[in-house]
Amino acid sequence: SKPLHQMHTDRAETLRLPFEPVCEPVSDSLLSSLLFYAPLALNFIYAECEVDMQLLAAQQGWRLVYASLDQNHHHAGEEDGASLESTEIFSDKPASALFAHDEHKIACFSIRGTATIQDVVTDIRALPVPFPQHDDEEDNK
């Protein structure tokens, strides 16, 4: 059997690629799956509001089931929460949404990355948590 780098070189020559591949080729089914889910992670979850998210999702056969985009919790009486003196409270939860695809009978939960200053605050305040979480009682046994 040939070394991996030789197999890549042979494949590049066969396909006439202008570069030498650095990893195994991806199957058509995996590539298709990535293209199917990509809009959820790269587009829908970054919409400005739930209505925009719902419209984007519907264009590709997805239905917005739940969305949590507002990370600011303002105190009653604040007009816009933009004042530096305001006592604005940030949520420690990242923006997220649940989508369903009725035709394929699947659901996908999407969590937004860092897109706003509130997301930066959420990132800074994040603490690592072991997964899966263990109860203290189990650790003491």
HELIX and SHEET records of a PDB file:
HELIX    1   1 LEU A    4  LEU A   15  1                                  12    
HELIX    2   2 ASP A   28  LEU A   42  1                                  15    
HELIX    3   3 PHE A   44  TYR A   46  5                                   3    
HELIX    4   4 GLU A   50  GLN A   59  1                                  10    
HELIX    5   5 ILE A  117  ARG A  125  1                                   9    
HELIX    6   6 ASP A  136  ASN A  140  1                                   5    
SHEET    1   A 3 ARG A  63  SER A  68  0                                        
SHEET    2   A 3 SER A  96  HIS A 101 -1                                        
SHEET    3   A 3 ILE A 106  ILE A 111 -1                                        
SHEET    1   B 2 ASN A  72  HIS A  73  0                                        
SHEET    2   B 2 ILE A  89  PHE A  90 -1                                        
END                                                                             
